Amino acid sequence: MVKDVLRESEDKMKRTCELFRKELAGLRAGRATPALLERVVVDYYGTPTPVNQMANVSVPEPRLLVIQPWDKGQVQSIERAILKSDLGLTPKTDAGIIRLVIPPLNEERRRDLVKQVSKKAEEQRIALRNVRRDANDFLKDLEKEGEITEDELRRGQDEVQKLTDKYITEVDNVVKAKEKEIMEV
């Protein structure tokens, strides 16, 4: 019973960390990466479609993204979607190919991005603590119902705390790496 609670808690914590990694990958850090376009959605014949599902996205240079739509008629739609997004990038079109030049970040923008990363990291830590709280509450309920002993409850809570510490450390490591990437000139 306790192992099931621990396994479920670990799965939730693992998913939380994976989502956090993906979210940070989409944060513009002065370097071109196809992950920047993951949240850009284009109206493709009435269906909202991510850019990476309707075009080839490549990084020929560290500060350049090249988008080659499979349907050349969608170039303007992709351009509009990029302009509407919160990326702050201006697409340049040339013969059905869209180029996105990623400008270097100034010092002030870098500091703002680091603050955003720290804020998102705190949200993830809170989410991890919420998973811990739910697991501990469930274990306490099991003990009240007599399904586990008090010793099993304590061991289970200790294991949940170890999991929480492990994943909070993982979030902190991801944040350090992203901050280093952002502050790199």
Secondary structure, DSSP 8 states (H G I E B T S, - for coil): -HHHHHHHHHHHHHHHHHHHHHHHHTS--SS--GGGGTT-EEEETTEEEEGGGTEEEEEEETTEEEEEESSGGGHHHHHHHHHHSTT---EEEETTEEEEE-----HHHHHHHHHHHHHHHHHHHHHHHHHHHHHHHHHHHHHHTTSS-HHHHHHHHHHHHHHHHHHHHHHHHHHHHHHHHHH--
